[in-house]
């Protein structure tokens, strides 16, 4: 089996945040995905006392969830910073950027750099706010244009699996 250092780190460091299943609900929204037999998917609810403490972000903004995705036979590990919000895209963006910065710092200290793909997904109940393209552009500069997904006016987003499975590195 191929080594998965990011998966091992998250399962060890965020064990108290590991959720059962492959979905999360928050702010009247649900994000879910169907796991295929050769995939490993874990949702970690980090917007909690335990999550903030384990990440060293007690007094900082943090996104709702980290989702890790990998396939058994591949070296790549994808980590998605997931935020579910009723409104306020600017706040959601701050939360994922803050969390991204801290996670990158942890990965650097742990020397986990290779074969890691970082993604961001923000789902909002409200329709797209005016000026959303400015926020989207900032996230694309940070994560890469193919690793950003903003969904507006949704109650249940089911395409997270498709977002992970696209082979764009």
C-alpha positions as CSV (number, residue, x, y, z in Angstrom):
1,X,0.0,0.0,0.0
2,X,1.2,3.5,-0.8
3,X,2.2,5.6,2.2
4,X,-0.3,8.5,3.0
5,X,1.6,10.9,5.4
6,X,-1.1,13.5,5.4
7,X,-3.9,11.0,6.1
8,X,-1.8,9.6,9.0
9,X,-1.1,13.0,10.4
10,X,-4.7,14.1,10.3
11,X,-6.0,10.9,11.8
12,X,-3.5,11.2,14.7
13,X,-3.7,14.9,15.3
14,X,-7.4,15.4,14.7
15,X,-8.8,12.1,15.9
16,X,-11.3,13.8,18.2
17,X,-12.6,15.8,15.1
18,X,-13.1,12.8,12.8
19,X,-16.7,12.5,11.7
20,X,-18.6,9.4,10.9
21,X,-19.6,9.2,7.2
22,X,-19.0,11.5,4.3
23,X,-21.2,14.5,4.9
24,X,-21.5,17.6,7.1
25,X,-24.4,19.9,7.8
26,X,-24.0,23.4,9.1
27,X,-25.9,26.7,8.7
28,X,-28.9,25.0,7.0
29,X,-26.6,23.4,4.3
30,X,-25.3,19.9,3.7
31,X,-22.3,18.8,1.8
32,X,-21.8,15.2,1.0
33,X,-20.1,12.8,-1.3
34,X,-20.4,9.1,-2.3
35,X,-17.2,7.2,-1.6
36,X,-16.1,4.7,-4.2
37,X,-14.6,1.4,-3.1
38,X,-11.0,2.4,-3.9
39,X,-11.2,5.8,-2.2
40,X,-10.5,6.9,1.3
41,X,-12.5,10.0,2.5
42,X,-12.6,11.5,5.9
43,X,-14.3,14.6,7.2
44,X,-12.8,16.4,10.2
45,X,-15.0,19.0,11.9
46,X,-12.4,21.5,13.0
47,X,-14.6,24.5,13.9
48,X,-14.8,23.2,17.5
49,X,-12.9,23.6,20.7
50,X,-10.9,20.4,20.0
51,X,-10.2,21.3,16.4
52,X,-9.0,24.8,17.2
53,X,-6.8,23.5,20.1
54,X,-5.3,20.7,18.0
55,X,-4.5,23.1,15.1
56,X,-3.2,25.8,17.5
57,X,-5.9,28.2,16.3
58,X,-7.8,28.9,19.6
59,X,-8.2,32.6,18.9
60,X,-8.2,32.5,15.1
61,X,-10.8,32.1,12.5
62,X,-11.1,28.5,11.3
63,X,-13.2,26.8,8.5
64,X,-15.9,24.3,9.3
65,X,-14.2,21.1,8.1
66,X,-11.1,19.6,6.5
67,X,-11.9,16.8,4.0
68,X,-9.1,14.4,2.9
69,X,-9.4,12.4,-0.2
70,X,-7.1,9.8,-1.6
71,X,-7.2,6.6,-3.7
72,X,-5.5,3.4,-2.6
73,X,-3.1,3.1,-5.6
74,X,-2.1,6.8,-5.9
75,X,0.4,8.8,-4.0
76,X,-1.6,12.0,-4.2
77,X,-3.6,13.2,-1.2
78,X,-6.1,16.0,-1.6
79,X,-7.1,18.2,1.3
80,X,-10.2,20.4,1.0
81,X,-10.8,23.4,3.2
82,X,-14.6,23.3,3.5
83,X,-16.8,26.2,4.7
84,X,-20.6,26.2,4.8
85,X,-22.2,29.6,5.3
86,X,-25.6,31.2,5.2
87,X,-24.1,34.4,3.9
88,X,-20.9,36.6,4.2
89,X,-18.5,35.3,1.6
90,X,-15.9,37.7,2.9
91,X,-16.0,36.0,6.3
92,X,-15.9,32.5,4.7
93,X,-12.9,33.4,2.7
94,X,-11.1,34.7,5.8
95,X,-11.8,31.5,7.6
96,X,-10.4,29.2,4.8
97,X,-7.4,31.4,4.3
98,X,-6.6,31.5,8.0
99,X,-6.9,27.7,8.2
100,X,-4.9,27.2,5.0
101,X,-2.1,29.3,6.4
102,X,-1.9,27.3,9.6
103,X,-2.2,23.9,7.9
104,X,0.6,24.9,5.5
105,X,2.7,25.8,8.5
106,X,2.0,22.4,10.2
107,X,2.8,20.5,6.9
108,X,6.1,22.4,6.6
109,X,7.1,21.5,10.2
110,X,6.1,17.9,9.7
111,X,7.9,17.9,6.3
112,X,4.8,16.8,4.4
113,X,5.0,18.6,1.1
114,X,5.0,16.2,-1.8
115,X,1.9,14.8,-3.5
116,X,-0.4,17.1,-1.6
117,X,-3.2,18.9,-3.4
118,X,-4.9,21.7,-1.5
119,X,-8.5,22.7,-2.5
120,X,-11.2,25.0,-1.2
121,X,-14.9,24.6,-1.3
122,X,-17.3,27.3,0.0
123,X,-21.0,26.6,-0.1
124,X,-23.5,29.3,0.7
125,X,-27.3,29.3,1.2
126,X,-27.6,32.8,-0.3
127,X,-27.2,33.7,-3.9
128,X,-23.9,35.0,-5.2
129,X,-23.1,38.3,-3.6
130,X,-22.0,41.3,-5.7
131,X,-18.3,41.4,-6.0
132,X,-17.9,37.6,-5.4
133,X,-15.5,37.4,-8.4
134,X,-12.9,39.4,-6.4
135,X,-13.0,36.9,-3.6
136,X,-12.9,34.0,-6.0
137,X,-9.9,35.5,-7.8
138,X,-8.0,35.8,-4.5
139,X,-8.7,32.2,-3.6
140,X,-7.7,31.0,-7.1
141,X,-4.3,32.9,-6.7
142,X,-3.8,31.0,-3.4
143,X,-5.1,27.5,-4.3
144,X,-4.9,27.5,-8.1
145,X,-7.7,28.1,-10.5
146,X,-8.8,24.5,-10.7
147,X,-8.8,23.9,-7.0
148,X,-11.5,26.5,-6.0
149,X,-15.2,25.7,-5.8
150,X,-17.8,28.4,-4.8
151,X,-21.4,27.3,-4.7
152,X,-24.2,29.7,-4.1
153,X,-28.0,29.2,-3.4
154,X,-27.6,25.6,-2.4
155,X,-29.1,23.5,0.4
156,X,-27.4,20.2,-0.4
157,X,-24.2,20.1,-2.4
158,X,-23.5,16.5,-3.6
159,X,-20.7,17.1,-6.1
160,X,-17.7,17.2,-3.7
161,X,-16.6,13.8,-5.0
162,X,-16.4,15.1,-8.6
163,X,-14.4,18.0,-7.4
164,X,-11.8,15.7,-5.8
165,X,-11.7,13.2,-8.7
166,X,-10.8,15.7,-11.4
167,X,-7.1,15.0,-12.3
168,X,-5.8,18.6,-12.4
169,X,-2.7,19.1,-10.4
